[in-house]
Amino acid sequence: MAMMNTAPKSLESILVEAGSPVNLLRGSNLGPYRFPVIPPEFTNWRDEVRSWKDSCALLEQSYHMTELHLRGSQVIPFLSGVAVNKLDTFPVMRAKQLVLAGHDGYYLADAIIFREAEDFFRVVGAPFASDWLLYNAEQSNLDVVAKKDDNFSIRSGTRDVFRVQVQGPNALSLVQDVSGGTLPEIKFFNIGEFKIAGKTVRALRHGMAGEPGFEIYGAWDDQQAVRDALDKAGEKYGMRKIGALAYSTTAQESGWVPMSLPAIYHGEEMKPYREWLNNYFLETIASLGGSFVSDDITDYYVDPIELGYKGIIDFNRDFIGRDALAKKAENQRRTKVTLEWDDKDTAAVMQDSIFPGDGAPAKFLNMPMPMYATFQVDAVMKDGKTVGISTWPSYTANANHFISLAVVDVEHAKPGTEVTLLWGEPDSRRNTVEKHAVREIKAKVAPAPYFEKVIKTGNR
């Protein structure tokens, strides 16, 4: 994002000028997120995708993740007021998936939070969680100081840590090898400290797409020695470096929705936050695309219950959105699933987009990630009625299908249920979208995550 010479304008003022949130987001020409620094492919994206199921993958996280550093003696009380999570047990050298909701229970963002010390936490993920936490920390009277470390989409230079993931069935053996016997036993979502090439690193134990792995991080200036050691040892474990194309398909297999539209664009309670945000933030310049069309911005939102986070919510304390979430939990309307697209329908759309017959062609279906907006929301239909929304589509080389994540009405969420996805963007106002006609693609409901998880060995 280029720096601007003019004074920043608040999101709230930009929304007033646009007339509505939908007008603003539907009119933005920003395309899908592009991973900075790393190349599209190191080898080829098909084999790179297969490596985290068949052998071992090295995924780069040093450049695209936003970090927020929280310091102080009252970070936990601060988080307890803004996050939905259970935080009464959160020891040092543990991590949690931090989930944030708005005042009316809609989903804002999530991120991974690392407790590095009694008074030091790292929040790592897309910028939406860090932005909301930074705003609330600035308004708080508690002993908490927040400092944002933006990703390399909007900056360059150095950071305090580098960060890589080692994933796949050979990940444990590789990390044991490269650590020279210093790797401790690390339970799921715990953090361990050890050495690689004589350099001290830490690793979060987790997994991706049903396979075990480690998220390794250490001092920025130590990264070359660590990378060289991983490259050398990785040769005998079939390790492949993962480029941006393959990386973009990781979430769909894992059943995690990376970036839903944050529920900040409506309501008086969020107005102060919209006045704090400006046109240097992704929330202000982001685009909304897809076949689902409504003038009501809340129709594009999801909530933590339907995303599968009910089990981590602490209803025994007060936090932003608590009462609204309790009502949603009592009357859950939708749930998260994977949609497996029909191969023939998908191929027909691809053919028609390249070799159109009479009339408007189909919307081009890019591989492996066909998203064409920051937030893409496609309509899911059953018997002519909208029964859900689909997002984050991709082609997975591990299953040889196009799949997407979706939230659908609970009565249509049983695996094997046949639905129809509408592909395209009717009456698009964005010049990043070519002229086309919306097409129907049959799909079947499948579980989310798409591949069974085998790596959770401890209590979260």
LOFI-761089 format. One line per field, with one value per residue (C-alpha): residue in one letter; x, y, z; residue number from 1. Coordinates in steps of 0.05 Angstrom, whole numbers, plus 32768, in hexadecimal, padded with zeros to 4 digits. Example, Ala and Ser with C-alpha at 12.3 -4.5 7.8 and 13.67 -1.06 7.14 Angstrom:
! residues 2
aa = (a s) .
px = (80F6 8111) .
py = (7FA6 7FEB) .
pz = (809C 808F) .
i = (1 2) .
This chain:
! residues 460
aa = (m a m m n t a p k s l e s i l v e a g s p v n l l r g s n l g p y r f p v i p p e f t n w r d e v r s w k d s c a l l e q s y h m t e l h l r g s q v i p f l s g v a v n k l d t f p v m r a k q l v l a g h d g y y l a d a i i f r e a e d f f r v v g a p f a s d w l l y n a e q s n l d v v a k k d d n f s i r s g t r d v f r v q v q g p n a l s l v q d v s g g t l p e i k f f n i g e f k i a g k t v r a l r h g m a g e p g f e i y g a w d d q q a v r d a l d k a g e k y g m r k i g a l a y s t t a q e s g w v p m s l p a i y h g e e m k p y r e w l n n y f l e t i a s l g g s f v s d d i t d y y v d p i e l g y k g i i d f n r d f i g r d a l a k k a e n q r r t k v t l e w d d k d t a a v m q d s i f p g d g a p a k f l n m p m p m y a t f q v d a v m k d g k t v g i s t w p s y t a n a n h f i s l a v v d v e h a k p g t e v t l l w g e p d s r r n t v e k h a v r e i k a k v a p a p y f e k v i k t g n r) .
px = (8000 801F 8026 7FFA 800D 7FC7 7FAC 7F8C 7F40 7F19 7EF3 7EB4 7EBB 7ECA 7E8C 7E61 7E7B 7E6E 7E27 7E2B 7E5D 7E47 7E51 7E97 7EAF 7E8C 7EAC 7EF3 7F23 7F52 7F5E 7F6A 7FA2 7FE7 801E 805A 80A3 809D 8098 8058 807C 80BE 80B4 806B 802E 800F 804A 8052 800A 8013 8052 802C 8004 803A 807D 808F 8082 80A6 8075 808D 806A 809F 8081 8035 8021 800F 8028 800F 803A 8015 803D 8029 8010 7FC6 7FC6 7F9A 7F65 7F68 7F5E 7F27 7EFD 7F05 7F10 7EDE 7F12 7F1B 7F57 7F58 7F8E 7FC2 8008 8049 8061 801A 7FF2 7FA8 7F7C 7F62 7F1B 7EFC 7EB3 7E8D 7E59 7E20 7E45 7E5D 7EA4 7EDB 7F1C 7F48 7F93 7FC5 7FDD 801F 802E 8079 8080 8054 804E 805B 802C 8030 7FF1 7FFF 7FD0 7FA9 7FA7 7F5F 7F6A 7FA8 7F84 7F49 7F76 7FA3 7F66 7F4B 7F8F 7F94 7F50 7F60 7F75 7F95 7FE0 7FE6 8011 8005 8035 8024 8057 8038 8044 806E 8032 8039 8080 80C6 8104 810D 80E4 80F7 80E8 80E5 80AE 80A7 807B 8093 8056 8048 8052 809E 809D 80AC 80E6 8103 80FF 811C 8156 8164 8161 8199 8174 8160 8116 80EB 80A8 8076 802C 7FF7 7FF5 802F 8070 80B5 80FB 8136 8170 817A 81C0 81D4 819D 8167 8121 80DB 80A5 805A 8041 8004 7FEE 7FD0 7FA2 7FA2 7FEE 801D 804C 8072 8072 80BB 80D1 8111 813B 8138 8184 8188 815A 818C 81B1 816F 8155 8196 8191 8149 8159 8192 816E 812E 814B 8145 80FE 80E2 80D9 80BE 80BC 8076 806A 8031 8003 8005 8003 7FC2 7FA0 7FB4 7F78 7F42 7F5D 7F63 7F1D 7F33 7F15 7F50 7F2C 7EE1 7EC5 7ECF 7E8F 7EA4 7E7E 7E3B 7E1F 7E2C 7E55 7E8A 7E89 7EC3 7EED 7EDB 7EEF 7F33 7F40 7F57 7F6A 7FAD 7F88 7F72 7F2C 7F22 7F3C 7F26 7EF7 7EB9 7EA9 7E83 7E3E 7E1A 7DFB 7DD7 7DD1 7DD6 7E1F 7E0D 7DF6 7E3F 7E56 7E60 7E64 7E94 7E5F 7E54 7E9F 7EA7 7EC3 7E8B 7EB7 7EEB 7EBB 7EBB 7E73 7E83 7EA0 7E8D 7EAE 7E9B 7E62 7E57 7E0C 7E00 7E2C 7E06 7DC5 7DE6 7DFF 7DB8 7D9D 7DD4 7DBB 7DF7 7E37 7E79 7E84 7EB0 7E91 7EAE 7E9F 7E86 7EC1 7E99 7E75 7EB6 7ED9 7E9F 7EA6 7EF1 7EE6 7EB0 7EDA 7F13 7EEC 7EA8 7E6D 7E34 7E27 7E52 7E88 7E8E 7EB8 7F00 7F12 7F5A 7F85 7F94 7F71 7F37 7F28 7F24 7F14 7F2D 7EEC 7EC8 7E82 7E5E 7E15 7E06 7DC1 7D92 7D51 7D56 7D60 7DA0 7DB5 7DFB 7E39 7E7A 7EBF 7F09 7F04 7F41 7F58 7F79 7FAD 7FA7 7F60 7F5E 7F1F 7F0A 7EF1 7EDA 7EC7 7E80 7E4D 7E0A 7DC8 7DCE 7D98 7DC3 7E06 7E06 7E41 7E29 7DF2 7DEE 7DED 7DFC 7E31 7E29 7E6B 7E75 7E66 7E25 7E26 7E6D 7E84 7ECE 7EFD 7F24 7EE9 7EDF 7E9B 7E7B 7E3B 7E2E 7E31 7E17 7E47 7E2B 7E4E 7E4A 7E51 7E8F 7EAD 7ED6 7F10 7F11 7F48 7F44 7F71 7FA3 7FCF 7FA8 7FC8 7FBD 7F87 7F81) .
py = (8000 8042 8078 80B5 80FE 8116 8116 80D4 80CF 80A5 8068 8088 80C5 809A 8070 80AF 80C6 8081 807F 803A 8004 7FD8 8011 801E 7FD6 7FC1 7FFD 7FEF 7FD7 7FB5 7F6D 7F30 7F30 7F24 7F07 7F35 7F23 7ED8 7EC1 7EA2 7E5E 7E42 7E03 7DF9 7E07 7DC2 7D9D 7DD4 7DC9 7D7D 7D83 7D94 7D53 7D26 7D3C 7D80 7DC9 7E09 7E43 7E8B 7EB8 7EED 7F20 7F1C 7F15 7F53 7F52 7F79 7F79 7F80 7F90 7F9F 7F81 7F83 7F65 7F2B 7F59 7F83 7F46 7F2D 7F6A 7F65 7F1B 7EE2 7EAF 7E8B 7EAE 7E98 7E65 7E82 7E72 7E8B 7E64 7E55 7E6F 7E77 7E87 7ECB 7ED9 7F1E 7F31 7F72 7F8E 7F68 7F26 7F28 7F10 7F44 7F1D 7EE7 7EDF 7EB4 7ED2 7EBB 7EC5 7ED0 7EE8 7EFD 7F43 7F38 7F1D 7F19 7F1B 7EFE 7EFC 7F27 7F72 7F75 7F57 7F82 7FC1 7FB5 7FA3 7FE0 800E 7FF1 7FF3 803D 8048 801E 8035 7FF2 7FE5 7FCE 7FEB 7FD5 7FDD 7FC7 7FA7 7FAD 7F78 7F82 7F92 7FDA 7FDD 7FC0 7FBA 7F8B 7F6E 7F53 7F0B 7EE1 7EAC 7E6B 7E2E 7DE6 7DBA 7D74 7D2B 7D34 7D75 7D57 7D2D 7D69 7D97 7D61 7D59 7DA3 7DB2 7D82 7D62 7DA3 7D9F 7D95 7D73 7DA9 7D9D 7DB8 7E05 7E08 7E2C 7E0C 7E29 7E06 7E12 7E0D 7E19 7E33 7E68 7E6A 7E64 7E58 7E2E 7E2A 7DE2 7DDF 7DC2 7DD2 7DAB 7D70 7D6B 7D7B 7DB5 7DED 7E38 7E4B 7E92 7EB3 7EF2 7F13 7F14 7EC9 7EB4 7EA5 7E72 7E52 7E51 7E33 7DFB 7DED 7DEC 7DBB 7D8C 7D92 7D70 7D2A 7D37 7D4F 7D96 7DC9 7E14 7E2F 7E6A 7E9C 7E74 7E35 7E5B 7E7C 7E37 7E21 7E3C 7E19 7DD3 7DE5 7DFF 7E43 7E82 7EB3 7EF5 7EFE 7F43 7F63 7F7B 7FC4 7FE7 7FF2 800A 8044 8019 800F 8058 806E 8036 804A 8091 8077 804D 8072 8065 8048 800B 7FCF 7FD3 8015 8003 7FBA 7F9F 7F74 7F45 7F07 7EF0 7EFD 7F42 7F69 7FB2 7FA0 7F99 7F6C 7F37 7F2E 7F23 7EE1 7ED3 7EAA 7E76 7E63 7E64 7E2D 7E55 7E47 7E19 7E4D 7E84 7E96 7EA7 7EAC 7EF2 7F33 7F47 7F6E 7F48 7F15 7F1C 7F1C 7EDE 7EBB 7EC5 7EAE 7E6F 7E5F 7E65 7E54 7E5E 7E4C 7E23 7E1E 7DEA 7DDB 7DDD 7DAB 7DC8 7D9B 7D8C 7D8F 7DCF 7DEF 7DD9 7DF4 7E38 7E39 7E26 7E5A 7E90 7E82 7E6A 7E8B 7E7A 7EA9 7EDE 7EF4 7EC4 7EA8 7ECB 7EB4 7E7F 7E89 7E4F 7E3D 7E79 7E97 7ECF 7F14 7F41 7F4C 7F2F 7EFF 7EE9 7EBA 7EA4 7E5B 7E45 7E0B 7E04 7E4B 7E69 7E86 7E57 7E71 7E95 7E79 7E98 7E89 7E5A 7E34 7DF9 7DC6 7D9A 7D6B 7D59 7D6F 7D97 7DDF 7DEB 7E27 7E35 7E48 7E55 7E36 7E2C 7DF3 7DCA 7DC8 7DBB 7D6F 7D54 7D3F 7D73 7D8F 7DDA 7E0C 7E42 7E80 7E94 7EDB 7F23 7F3E 7F87 7F91 7FD9 7FC6 7FCB 7F90 7F64 7F53 7F52 7F0E 7EEA 7EC6 7E7A 7E42 7E0E 7DD1 7DC1 7D8E 7D9D 7D7F 7D85 7DC0 7DB3 7D8E 7D60 7D40 7D5E 7D2E 7D5E 7D75 7D50 7D7F 7DAB 7DF0) .
pz = (8000 7FEB 801F 8011 8016 8028 806F 8082 8080 80B2 809C 80B8 808C 804F 805E 8062 801E 8000 8019 8038 804B 8011 7FDF 7FFA 7FFB 7FBA 7F98 7FAE 7F78 7FA9 7F94 7FC0 7FF2 7FD4 7FFF 8002 7FF5 7FE8 7F9F 7F82 7F7D 7F93 7F69 7F54 7F7E 7F73 7F92 7FC6 7FDD 7FDE 8009 8049 8041 8024 8041 805E 804E 8063 8064 8069 809C 80A8 8079 8073 80BC 80E4 812C 8168 81A6 81E8 8227 826E 82AF 829A 8255 826B 828A 824B 821D 824A 8238 81EC 81DB 81E0 81F7 8238 8255 829E 828D 825F 8277 8259 821C 8205 81CB 81BC 8181 8196 817C 817C 8175 816D 819C 817A 8177 812F 8121 811C 8115 8131 813B 8160 81A1 81BF 8208 8207 824F 828A 826D 8222 81ED 81A1 8177 8132 80F6 80C5 80D8 80EE 8133 8140 812A 8159 8194 8187 8187 81C7 81E9 81D9 81FA 8237 827C 828C 828E 8246 820E 81C6 818C 8146 8117 80D2 809D 805F 8033 804D 8066 805D 8088 80C3 80FB 813F 812B 80EC 80E8 80C0 80C4 80BA 80AA 8093 80A7 80A7 80CE 8112 80F8 80D4 8110 813D 810C 8101 814B 815B 8194 81B6 81A3 81E1 81E2 81D1 81DB 81AC 81AD 81DE 81CE 81D6 81D2 81B1 8182 8137 811B 8160 815E 8193 8176 8190 8170 8178 8170 8144 8101 80BE 808F 80BF 80C4 80FF 80FE 811F 8118 8124 8134 814C 8149 8104 80FD 810A 80D2 809C 80C6 80D9 8091 8077 80AB 8099 804F 8058 8088 8060 8023 8041 8059 8016 802F 7FFE 8006 7FFF 7FD0 7FD2 7FA4 7FCE 8010 7FFB 7FFD 8043 8068 803F 804F 8098 809E 80B7 8099 8095 808B 8090 8088 80CD 80EC 80F3 80BC 80DF 8121 8151 8180 814A 8133 8160 8143 80FC 810D 8126 80E8 80AA 8062 8076 8091 8068 8087 8062 801C 801A 7FE5 7FE9 7FB0 7F9D 7F88 7FCA 7FC6 7FFC 800E 8058 806D 80A8 8076 8064 80AC 80D0 811A 8146 8155 810D 8100 8134 816E 81A0 81CA 81D8 81EE 8238 8248 8292 828C 8269 8227 81E9 81C7 81FF 8206 81BB 81B3 81EA 81C3 8182 81A6 81BD 8177 8146 80FF 80D4 80DA 80B6 8081 8045 8000 7FCD 7F89 7F51 7F23 7EE2 7EF3 7F08 7EC8 7E9F 7EC1 7EB3 7E6A 7E60 7E7F 7E4E 7E11 7E18 7DEC 7DDE 7E13 7E4D 7E64 7EAA 7EDE 7ED8 7F0B 7F1F 7F3A 7F6F 7F91 7F6A 7F9B 7F7A 7FB6 7FFC 8016 7FE8 7FF9 7FC9 7FCF 7FE0 7FC7 7FD4 7FAF 7F97 7FDC 7FFB 8033 8041 8029 800D 8014 800A 7FCE 7FB5 7F8D 7FBA 7F99 7FD4 7FC1 7F78 7F83 7F8A 7FD0 7FF9 8040 804F 8085 8074 8097 80C9 80A6 8067 8089 8087 805E 801A 8015 7FCF 7FC7 7F8F 7F91 7F67 7F47 7F30 7F45 7F29 7F12 7F2B 7F31 7F39 7EFE 7F19 7F06 7EBC 7E9B 7EA6 7EB8 7EF9 7EF4 7F20 7F3C 7F60 7FA1 7FDA 8023 8044 808A 80A0 80A8 8066 807D 80C1 80F5 8115 813B 8178 81B3 81ED 820B 81EE) .
i = (1 2 3 4 5 6 7 8 9 10 11 12 13 14 15 16 17 18 19 20 21 22 23 24 25 26 27 28 29 30 31 32 33 34 35 36 37 38 39 40 41 42 43 44 45 46 47 48 49 50 51 52 53 54 55 56 57 58 59 60 61 62 63 64 65 66 67 68 69 70 71 72 73 74 75 76 77 78 79 80 81 82 83 84 85 86 87 88 89 90 91 92 93 94 95 96 97 98 99 100 101 102 103 104 105 106 107 108 109 110 111 112 113 114 115 116 117 118 119 120 121 122 123 124 125 126 127 128 129 130 131 132 133 134 135 136 137 138 139 140 141 142 143 144 145 146 147 148 149 150 151 152 153 154 155 156 157 158 159 160 161 162 163 164 165 166 167 168 169 170 171 172 173 174 175 176 177 178 179 180 181 182 183 184 185 186 187 188 189 190 191 192 193 194 195 196 197 198 199 200 201 202 203 204 205 206 207 208 209 210 211 212 213 214 215 216 217 218 219 220 221 222 223 224 225 226 227 228 229 230 231 232 233 234 235 236 237 238 239 240 241 242 243 244 245 246 247 248 249 250 251 252 253 254 255 256 257 258 259 260 261 262 263 264 265 266 267 268 269 270 271 272 273 274 275 276 277 278 279 280 281 282 283 284 285 286 287 288 289 290 291 292 293 294 295 296 297 298 299 300 301 302 303 304 305 306 307 308 309 310 311 312 313 314 315 316 317 318 319 320 321 322 323 324 325 326 327 328 329 330 331 332 333 334 335 336 337 338 339 340 341 342 343 344 345 346 347 348 349 350 351 352 353 354 355 356 357 358 359 360 361 362 363 364 365 366 367 368 369 370 371 372 373 374 375 376 377 378 379 380 381 382 383 384 385 386 387 388 389 390 391 392 393 394 395 396 397 398 399 400 401 402 403 404 405 406 407 408 409 410 411 412 413 414 415 416 417 418 419 420 421 422 423 424 425 426 427 428 429 430 431 432 433 434 435 436 437 438 439 440 441 442 443 444 445 446 447 448 449 450 451 452 453 454 455 456 457 458 459 460) .
